[in-house]
Amino acid sequence: MCGITGLITSSTGLEKRLKKMADVISHRGPDDEGFWIDDKGEVGLGHRRLSIIDLSSAGHQPMANEDGTVWIVFNGEVYNFGDIKPELEAKGHVFRSQTDSEVLIHAYEEYGEKMVGRLNGMWAFIIYDTKNQRLFASRDRMGVKPLYYYRSGQDLVLGSEIKAILASDLVKPAVDLEGLNEYFTFQNILSERTLFADVKMLPAGYNLTYDLAKKRLSLSQYWDLKYAPENKSEDEFAEMITETFRESMDRHLISDVPVGATISGGMDSSAIVATTTKHFRNLDTFTGGFDTKNLAEGDRSFDERGDARLIAKTFGTNHHERLISPSDALDYLPSIAYHFEDPKVAMCYTFYLIAEIVSKEVKVVLSGSGGDEAFAGYPWRYQLIEGKTNRHDFDQALYGWWSRLVKDQDKKRFFTPRVLGQIDLKTPFKEYGKIIDAAGDVSPVNKTLYFENKTFLHGMLMVEDKMDMAFSVEGRVPFLDNEMVDIARRIPDELKYRGGNGKYLLRKAFKQLLPEEITEKRKQGFTPPDQTWYRRELKDDIEDLLMGQKTLSHQYINPTYIRQVLDEHNAGADNRLIMWSLMFFEWWCRIYLDGQKVPTLGNEKVPTRVQAG
């Protein structure tokens, strides 16, 4: 796991620009840094290294082939590099390290862009081919690793994070108003847009190429999720899942540094812990929880530390907990806005705070992300569209549900006249429709799962990447291994979603692995009790942030609407999603548009090791 940058420009000072770009994402790679610039001074690559595989200097990047004609900067892990390497050696390629990065270089020499079809892993990389004057960048199938780019005239800037692109001084931060329109519809941006004008995200499963001689940029999709249900018995599928999961875990445990795991209290993360402890003794596990003493009755179930402790005790882990307080929700928000930069789903301070305690023990952490989207873990969403084969009815249900912040009919009251004059209110539905069209002629459940994989899961992966990397931690997701995803896409609907319950077949596959209390537990997301917090302990601070004299977001969002949101919540409505998004956007404006520094917190909380009894 690392931070990567790439720059093609005719402007002066390329070396200085590259250095600034890498420095601003040093948290992604505190172990080493490196740079390469071509002979003409027009093309440069930068790298910040988090050493995970082959900790020696042989893993230094940017890395080149034998004659220095192909250079790479790489972020991620290719889990099957050990299988690809012998093939390349048999074809005459010579290796100088034990890294997966070097395998990518020689795979590019041998197979060109088609190399990505051979990879099983998570990645974002940039390759520059000096002979052909060609830049080639790629992002993994599911989008576990981020890669952003900016193109203007003869300038092309790429980076693991947008702040690296801004540090090039070739782009000035401004709000992408259509991105803002999408975000305050879905609490997510479904298109390639970001909140930053002219800065785009390379989509998952896509390659980017840039021909330096022709000044031509092109994007191409090399993989997509295609559902193809097969006629196999429950037992056959369950056995396939069990074996493939074991193989995936074997691949995801390859590391030259300590590995830990997060536990949410659910089945997916518990299965990871159960399997990992067969390989490692004294596994470090991590979870977060909330003080339930002063919570409303409905919010007390949000604390899942009891289930996490059950798993920790069952499998004998060294368990660590972070008790998350109401004040944490606002105290850490500026730091989260800085690191997250391009908001997606979730009130992500819980992930940020857990990543902090993870970083004090391990450099690699496994999570259960992807299990729900692969094996149908959100039954209430499938109930919405069940039986809706008519596209209009399907869209009414699904688009309506995912329009979780501001409905289209309320946008004229939500945005200021300045914004309304520059956006198309139909944009969110158009972007939604593109994804549903791409799902193809599949069942309503699989169409919904496709949408979740492309949007909600992708957003969650960005949450985990940015929050983990803020503390120099590599996150890994075994449920998104190529082979796991391939099995999931072949399972019929009725074996994933049955009788109003999700993950039917996965529960069956894991029954021999986990306690019944975990396999039979109803799905619950890792959600803080902030509905109560916003109405009590944080009420005055939220008022000051969103309705104060220093509030910057009023340039874009009608303060009258914000006032209504706060008043409704205080009166008993649940407006916590939009309130968090409004607070995030306010701090985003202060940091990225106004140039305010992120406040420094004193007395950082330390991790707590608990007895899992």
Secondary structure as the mmCIF struct_conf table of DSSP 4:
data_model
#
loop_
_struct_conf.conf_type_id
_struct_conf.id
_struct_conf.beg_label_comp_id
_struct_conf.beg_label_asym_id
_struct_conf.beg_label_seq_id
_struct_conf.end_label_comp_id
_struct_conf.end_label_asym_id
_struct_conf.end_label_seq_id
STRN STRN1 CYS A 2 ILE A 8
BEND BEND1 SER A 10 THR A 12
HELX_RH_AL_P HELX_RH_AL_P1 LEU A 14 ASP A 23
TURN_TY1_P TURN_TY1_P1 VAL A 24 ILE A 25
HELX_RH_3T_P HELX_RH_3T_P1 SER A 26 ARG A 28
STRN STRN2 PRO A 30 PRO A 30
BEND BEND2 ASP A 31 ASP A 31
STRN STRN3 ASP A 32 ILE A 37
TURN_TY1_P TURN_TY1_P2 ASP A 39 LYS A 40
BEND BEND3 GLY A 41 GLU A 42
STRN STRN4 VAL A 43 ARG A 49
BEND BEND4 ILE A 53 ILE A 53
BEND BEND5 SER A 56 SER A 56
HELX_RH_3T_P HELX_RH_3T_P2 SER A 57 GLY A 59
BEND BEND6 GLN A 61 PRO A 62
STRN STRN5 MET A 63 ALA A 64
TURN_TY1_P TURN_TY1_P3 GLU A 66 ASP A 67
BEND BEND7 GLY A 68 GLY A 68
STRN STRN6 VAL A 70 VAL A 78
TURN_TY1_P TURN_TY1_P4 TYR A 79 ASN A 80
HELX_RH_AL_P HELX_RH_AL_P2 PHE A 81 ALA A 90
TURN_TY1_P TURN_TY1_P5 LYS A 91 GLY A 92
BEND BEND8 ARG A 96 GLN A 98
HELX_RH_AL_P HELX_RH_AL_P3 ASP A 100 TYR A 111
HELX_RH_3T_P HELX_RH_3T_P3 GLY A 112 ARG A 118
STRN STRN7 GLY A 121 ASP A 129
TURN_TY1_P TURN_TY1_P6 THR A 130 GLN A 133
STRN STRN8 ARG A 134 ARG A 139
BEND BEND9 ARG A 141 MET A 142
BEND BEND10 LYS A 145 LYS A 145
STRN STRN9 TYR A 148 SER A 152
TURN_TY1_P TURN_TY1_P7 GLY A 153 GLN A 154
STRN STRN10 ASP A 155 GLY A 159
BEND BEND11 SER A 160 GLU A 161
HELX_RH_AL_P HELX_RH_AL_P4 ILE A 162 LEU A 166
TURN_TY1_P TURN_TY1_P8 ALA A 167 ASP A 169
BEND BEND12 LEU A 170 VAL A 171
STRN STRN11 VAL A 175 VAL A 175
HELX_RH_AL_P HELX_RH_AL_P5 LEU A 177 PHE A 186
BEND BEND13 GLN A 187 ASN A 188
BEND BEND14 SER A 191 GLU A 192
STRN STRN12 ARG A 193 ARG A 193
BEND BEND15 LEU A 195 LEU A 195
STRN STRN13 PHE A 196 PHE A 196
TURN_TY1_P TURN_TY1_P9 ALA A 197 ASP A 198
STRN STRN14 VAL A 199 MET A 201
HELX_LH_PP_P HELX_LH_PP_P1 LEU A 202 PRO A 203
TURN_TY1_P TURN_TY1_P10 ALA A 204 GLY A 205
STRN STRN15 TYR A 206 ASP A 211
TURN_TY1_P TURN_TY1_P11 LEU A 212 LYS A 215
STRN STRN16 ARG A 216 GLN A 221
HELX_RH_AL_P HELX_RH_AL_P6 GLU A 234 HIS A 252
TURN_TY1_P TURN_TY1_P12 LEU A 253 LEU A 253
BEND BEND16 ASP A 256 VAL A 257
STRN STRN17 VAL A 259 THR A 262
BEND BEND17 GLY A 265 GLY A 266
HELX_RH_AL_P HELX_RH_AL_P7 MET A 267 THR A 276
TURN_TY1_P TURN_TY1_P13 THR A 277 HIS A 279
BEND BEND18 ARG A 281 ASN A 282
STRN STRN18 ASP A 284 PHE A 290
TURN_TY1_P TURN_TY1_P14 LYS A 293 ASN A 294
BEND BEND19 LEU A 295 LEU A 295
HELX_RH_3T_P HELX_RH_3T_P4 GLU A 297 PHE A 302
HELX_RH_AL_P HELX_RH_AL_P8 ARG A 305 PHE A 315
TURN_TY1_P TURN_TY1_P15 GLY A 316 GLY A 316
STRN STRN19 ASN A 318 ILE A 324
HELX_LH_PP_P HELX_LH_PP_P2 SER A 325 SER A 325
HELX_RH_AL_P HELX_RH_AL_P9 PRO A 326 ASP A 331
TURN_TY1_P TURN_TY1_P16 TYR A 332 TYR A 332
HELX_RH_AL_P HELX_RH_AL_P10 LEU A 333 PHE A 340
BEND BEND20 ASP A 342 ASP A 342
BEND BEND21 VAL A 345 ALA A 346
TURN_TY1_P TURN_TY1_P17 CYS A 348 CYS A 348
HELX_RH_AL_P HELX_RH_AL_P11 TYR A 349 SER A 359
TURN_TY1_P TURN_TY1_P18 LYS A 360 GLU A 361
BEND BEND22 LYS A 363 LYS A 363
STRN STRN20 VAL A 364 LEU A 366
TURN_TY1_P TURN_TY1_P19 SER A 369 GLY A 370
HELX_RH_AL_P HELX_RH_AL_P12 GLY A 371 PHE A 375
TURN_TY1_P TURN_TY1_P20 ALA A 376 ALA A 376
HELX_RH_AL_P HELX_RH_AL_P13 PRO A 379 ILE A 385
TURN_TY1_P TURN_TY1_P21 GLU A 386 GLY A 387
BEND BEND23 ASN A 390 ASN A 390
HELX_RH_AL_P HELX_RH_AL_P14 ARG A 391 TRP A 402
BEND BEND24 LEU A 405 LEU A 405
HELX_RH_3T_P HELX_RH_3T_P5 ASP A 408 ASP A 410
HELX_RH_AL_P HELX_RH_AL_P15 LYS A 411 PHE A 414
STRN STRN21 PHE A 415 PHE A 415
HELX_RH_AL_P HELX_RH_AL_P16 PRO A 417 LEU A 420
TURN_TY1_P TURN_TY1_P22 GLY A 421 GLN A 422
TURN_TY1_P TURN_TY1_P23 LEU A 425 LYS A 426
HELX_RH_AL_P HELX_RH_AL_P17 THR A 427 ALA A 439
BEND BEND25 ASP A 441 ASP A 441
HELX_RH_AL_P HELX_RH_AL_P18 PRO A 444 LYS A 454
TURN_TY1_P TURN_TY1_P24 THR A 455 THR A 455
HELX_RH_AL_P HELX_RH_AL_P19 PHE A 456 MET A 469
TURN_TY1_P TURN_TY1_P25 ALA A 470 SER A 472
STRN STRN22 GLU A 474 ARG A 476
HELX_RH_3T_P HELX_RH_3T_P6 PRO A 478 LEU A 480
BEND BEND26 ASP A 481 ASP A 481
HELX_RH_AL_P HELX_RH_AL_P20 ASN A 482 ARG A 489
TURN_TY1_P TURN_TY1_P26 ARG A 490 ARG A 490
BEND BEND27 ILE A 491 ILE A 491
HELX_RH_AL_P HELX_RH_AL_P21 ASP A 493 LYS A 496
BEND BEND28 TYR A 497 TYR A 497
STRN STRN23 ARG A 498 ARG A 498
TURN_TY1_P TURN_TY1_P27 GLY A 499 GLY A 500
STRN STRN24 ASN A 501 ASN A 501
BEND BEND29 GLY A 502 GLY A 502
HELX_RH_AL_P HELX_RH_AL_P22 TYR A 504 ALA A 509
TURN_TY1_P TURN_TY1_P28 PHE A 510 LEU A 513
BEND BEND30 LEU A 514 LEU A 514
HELX_RH_AL_P HELX_RH_AL_P23 GLU A 516 THR A 519
TURN_TY1_P TURN_TY1_P29 GLU A 520 GLU A 520
HELX_LH_PP_P HELX_LH_PP_P3 LYS A 521 LYS A 523
HELX_RH_AL_P HELX_RH_AL_P24 ASP A 530 ARG A 535
TURN_TY1_P TURN_TY1_P30 ARG A 536 LEU A 538
HELX_RH_AL_P HELX_RH_AL_P25 LYS A 539 MET A 547
BEND BEND31 GLY A 548 GLY A 548
TURN_TY1_P TURN_TY1_P31 GLN A 549 LYS A 550
HELX_RH_3T_P HELX_RH_3T_P7 SER A 553 GLN A 555
TURN_TY1_P TURN_TY1_P32 TYR A 556 TYR A 556
STRN STRN25 ILE A 557 ILE A 557
HELX_RH_AL_P HELX_RH_AL_P26 PRO A 559 ASN A 570
TURN_TY1_P TURN_TY1_P33 ALA A 571 GLY A 572
HELX_RH_AL_P HELX_RH_AL_P27 ARG A 576 TRP A 588
HELX_RH_PI_P HELX_RH_PI_P1 CYS A 589 LEU A 593
BEND BEND32 ASP A 594 ASP A 594
HELX_LH_PP_P HELX_LH_PP_P4 GLN A 596 LEU A 601
BEND BEND33 GLY A 602 ASN A 603
STRN STRN26 THR A 608 VAL A 610
#
